[in-house]
């Protein structure tokens, strides 16, 4: 039997379907009855509705709501809303509103703490008839309620055999990085990188930058190619700044938006004023400062002729004149005339992929990036034939690959091959991919048409929007909540290439290809409408999901029926508008589920926002300075979002929002909420301050079992007992990822072991990934910190735990990667108890920090097994009594030791170079090289060594272990000429030598049996007060740069007679050497390119 929406579609096409006609009759009767019932409900005031629900009606209302919800689930047919006739859709939307109304009033007037009984008593005492329903009104209300329930039951009975079961989405095997897979573009990347880095062959159109356009048809991979070039290692090294802006928008070429994009590509946190919109002049000033004297690469992606003028482009690019010569602008466009309009000196025409590369790409998506052992020879042959018809377009291969990957049915693959899809346009391929989407994903995809081209989607936000609209079908699974199911929806769309991944700095966004965005617009035209900057081509009255720029809000009623709206998203307007919402506006759109004002600049909202009783998602503007208390009436609200607002606090009644799942704001606002325990559906991150009062004790956290972000608990000083701590039931919050437990002060007068008992009863769940404990005064760690139940713990901070005497066996935690311990004043020894009994203690640890351990004197390395096999970073700071440290494991590449008894300063770090295996070492005591602290691999990897001696003696022993050393700096040593000679003898491959503040050095001594140093290219001598001779300079045959500063004994006679034979010398600088007057006649090397003489003999 056909599912409802398909049955309706068939009935519309054929004109005859008895079953559909029967459903229509029942639906019309049900709609009429619901309309009467709704009118009655709207006529009741709060007291009357409270009386009605308290008078035995609640159970009937719950039954009706349940029946209507089941009918909706069947009719909506997993999202196939577009297949239903408009009159049916209207009836079903009305049914949704009825369910919402019933559930809203049952939430609003649910019996709580005898509240209903008290209000009824007040009504009776006051004898105010306007608060009491008359017998006739009550009878009519009950009769209509029963009739609606009966009609709903009849319709449900007629459809009960049609209950759909949503099949689970297929398992996604395509790895995240595989979404970036590219085939067949190596030559193109190489060519464009060379063209960007090499000087242009022709004359520059602009003295500072040159423009290189990439021209190609839609779907050929221009943006993908630009991304590959943008991330190329040679490009990163050549250009100091890399900038990006997506130019294409359906509303035009917006100079402010593009300039902001450029700024944010260099700095994702680029500040924008909370109180005013940025002006173009201000943005261009910042851009000019950003690029000043820097060589940049700017990518302008997807310039279209219809949204582009040469004058506008010149205005946007004008601040770039302050940049360094040699900068480049890379442009992508489908329009052949754009390069000439830009004045580009050359153009790169991007060709389609060859058949083998295209088949490789299609196969990658069709088989989810995994092995093709399950791909039969028949499927391979069909797939190759499909690829051969795709005209070499990568986007077509990705879309069809995602489609084919959902099934291994030969019949389906043959159907795709037989489709007439392979003409000059890619649109039929996209439409086919859409048609094969699971029905529940189609509405999720089409909803995205509300956002502009190149919009950067945040997955979390989009999921919450889908949920607010009811697009996510519950599967009654204990393992997955609605967010998990919605994420499956998103990942399925991503795997089918309806989204592309974009990574910027530490953030990941998702974008739609412009052609895919066009598809979303075409399939959603009767339901979704986007109006930008007051311009609109069509005005469909059927639109229920609308996005509009702020300046177009006043004309909202001209292109849709406000009372029908389910979504209203206010897009950013580049025309400043100071308009405010009026009370009447919200009364017109009272059926909204989504209201997104995040891109507007409203400073306040009217109280009538509380009348949007159906609202599930509310996102507030950053300019908002007050949130009306009436927001607490939005009992259906699931997501409340506001970031960087000027708000001082949340409404006092925020805890009335019992359906709230996402409170997306700074945790400092959440910390102000008293009685947060009522928000039992809350997810995300929460900050909770324990206080001595109602609504502020740890028991408030008991019901918050779905927290999925960070839980920060402060004020544990106010917990009265360990029993009070146990009421938080932290161990039951199985989705929690991060937990912070903080006492307010580390200097408290407390009962012995009070903190220990409290912390023992605050055991986190096994899911915890990060744990922070601050200002704990117990002498021992809790038992749960030693258990394997924390096997997922990756990061642990123990801060200011001053009475902790013995460290727990943290080496037993199998997943621990980051361990930071600071201000542990009582720990005096670290031994086997720290490592535990495993064969490999700390198997996953990457970073280890000991900071401010004033009593620690011994860190023993005598343990069983091989600890720290993956340790990369070790920090030891302010351990003034520490005299013993175990040898560093060979994996360590970053070591900092400061203010310890063992050594006052040591810094080992990776060299800032693509050769990440090379190290630099900076030490204050050269004798440490003989203590066995370093592994031989460390010494062999050091290419830069700085030794600062001060009062310590210098010894050459151990220097010969630095077999890769290229640069040596000697500073503040009582170094003699003979010791310097031995140092150079031990380091024959040295390329750079710096000698600073060496008071006893008189000459550049070299061993007598060395005829020349083949590699030394740089020599720097500074503030060596007795230095007077360069007799051995001639053996440094590769010397290119010689700098001598503040050496008062230096004279013309200090230079050797054969100084001119240093034919590699390019730069010679002598400064502040007061006795130096001139060079010997004819002794200056002819290769010299730069000579600097500053502050020498006045004559």
Secondary structure as UniProt FT lines:
FT   HELIX           4..14
FT   HELIX           18..43
FT   HELIX           46..52
FT   HELIX           53..57
FT   HELIX           58..76
FT   HELIX           77..79
FT   HELIX           81..83
FT   HELIX           86..108
FT   TURN            113..114
FT   HELIX           115..126
FT   HELIX           129..131
FT   HELIX           135..159
FT   HELIX           160..162
FT   HELIX           176..180
FT   HELIX           186..197
FT   STRAND          209..215
FT   TURN            218..219
FT   HELIX           222..230
FT   HELIX           233..238
FT   STRAND          241..246
FT   TURN            250..251
FT   HELIX           255..266
FT   TURN            268..269
FT   HELIX           280..291
FT   TURN            292..293
FT   STRAND          296..303
FT   HELIX           305..307
FT   HELIX           310..317
FT   HELIX           318..322
FT   TURN            325..326
FT   STRAND          327..333
FT   TURN            336..337
FT   HELIX           338..342
FT   STRAND          346..349
FT   HELIX           355..366
FT   TURN            367..369
FT   TURN            373..374
FT   HELIX           377..388
FT   TURN            391..392
FT   HELIX           394..405
FT   HELIX           410..418
FT   HELIX           427..435
FT   HELIX           439..447
FT   HELIX           448..450
FT   TURN            453..454
FT   HELIX           459..469
FT   HELIX           482..495
FT   TURN            496..497
FT   STRAND          500..504
FT   TURN            505..506
FT   STRAND          507..511
FT   HELIX           514..523
FT   TURN            524..527
FT   STRAND          528..532
FT   TURN            533..534
FT   TURN            541..542
FT   STRAND          545..549
FT   HELIX           550..558
FT   HELIX           562..564
FT   STRAND          567..571
FT   HELIX           583..588
FT   TURN            589..591
FT   STRAND          594..596
FT   TURN            598..599
FT   HELIX           607..611
FT   TURN            613..614
FT   STRAND          617..619
FT   TURN            622..623
FT   HELIX           629..633
FT   TURN            635..636
FT   STRAND          639..641
FT   HELIX           652..656
FT   TURN            658..659
FT   STRAND          662..664
FT   HELIX           667..670
FT   TURN            671..672
FT   TURN            674..675
FT   HELIX           676..678
FT   TURN            680..681
FT   STRAND          686..689
FT   TURN            694..695
FT   HELIX           698..701
FT   TURN            702..703
FT   TURN            705..706
FT   STRAND          710..714
FT   HELIX           716..718
FT   HELIX           722..726
FT   TURN            727..728
FT   HELIX           730..732
FT   TURN            734..735
FT   STRAND          738..742
FT   TURN            752..753
FT   HELIX           754..760
FT   TURN            766..767
FT   STRAND          770..774
FT   HELIX           783..786
FT   HELIX           788..790
FT   TURN            791..792
FT   STRAND          795..799
FT   TURN            802..803
FT   HELIX           810..812
FT   TURN            814..815
FT   STRAND          818..822
FT   STRAND          829..830
FT   HELIX           832..835
FT   STRAND          847..851
FT   TURN            854..855
FT   STRAND          858..859
FT   TURN            869..870
FT   STRAND          873..879
FT   TURN            880..881
FT   TURN            890..891
FT   STRAND          894..900
FT   STRAND          905..910
FT   TURN            916..917
FT   STRAND          919..923
FT   HELIX           926..930
FT   TURN            931..932
FT   HELIX           936..941
FT   STRAND          942..948
FT   TURN            950..951
FT   TURN            957..958
FT   HELIX           959..961
FT   TURN            963..964
FT   STRAND          967..971
FT   HELIX           977..986
FT   TURN            988..989
FT   STRAND          992..996
FT   TURN            999..1000
FT   TURN            1008..1009
FT   STRAND          1018..1022
FT   TURN            1025..1026
FT   STRAND          1029..1030
FT   HELIX           1031..1035
FT   TURN            1037..1038
FT   STRAND          1041..1045
FT   TURN            1048..1049
FT   HELIX           1052..1054
FT   TURN            1057..1058
FT   HELIX           1059..1061
FT   TURN            1063..1064
FT   STRAND          1067..1071
FT   TURN            1074..1075
FT   TURN            1081..1082
FT   TURN            1086..1087
FT   STRAND          1090..1094
//
